[in-house]
Amino acid sequence: MSETLQPTEPPQEREPVAVESQQQDPVAAESPQQPGPVPAEAPAPVAAPRDRRVLRAVLRWTAAVAVFGLVGAATAYGVTEQKRTDLPGLATESDGRWDFPAIEKPPLPDGSPAPFADGNDSETHYADLRKLVLPMPRGARPDRTLAGKDGWLPTPAYLDAYEKDARQDLGQQLKDDGLRQIAARGWTTPDGTHTRIYALRFTSAAFTRIVHADLTDNVASPADAPYADEEYGGWAEKVNVQYTKRNVFTEAKPYGRAAVRYAYIEAGDVIALVIQSGEAGKSGKSGEAGKAALPPRITFQQTVVLQSQLLG
């Protein structure tokens, strides 16, 4: 069964039922209990009340309005009470997050365990790796170079993400350490931020840990960010996504043709690499011709967190 990463809907409050009060017959209500003196002259008749059917109709409409008002108030409360951190795919003008479509974990093949279930010692993701890569946000333009054949990316295309002098050694290491498959997706948003996500599946989590340690030790650095600094003790270490581990890097000034943020995510037998770059004069707050600016931190964090949730 697929598991959605969107927040669950708040429980719906039960609609109050309008109970129609029964009016007591005024004649019956005035039934005498004790005999009393008879007045010399009967009082003049009082004007009859409005037709009871009209009163009942008014009561029904009043009750209906009250019910709709309560339901509307409950719905608004449920939405506004959601924390922003509970809605990672929601784009808002206040913080600049991207608007992602509904994101669900892909179904497992029949009889296959979850990656971190008891008995799955290799922590293997049996779901389709291509569906474990984050989809594009709405309004983005796809990067066709990462489409691959039937969604599978050849190793040389992945190695193109790194500095040229590191590609050969890294390619050999990936082969020696049991690389099985690579899936990828990329896009560019209207502000010029270019995002690339690569998911690499290995024979087991034991090999993943080795490769992840080497990559985060700068054995090979992504292109355009050879001197990026790792962030320690920051938001990435506080993200509570079970069974995942993150290392994030930010390129230091002076930037080259692009300013880069990137992150490695380790989850069982899979390593994901998320790279976001802002090209000269197109992204961030710089806006100066010929100068690159880092992509917004909020969209980078959002992408890394959502990708972690897909793999965790």
Disulfide bonds with the S-S distance in Angstrom:
none
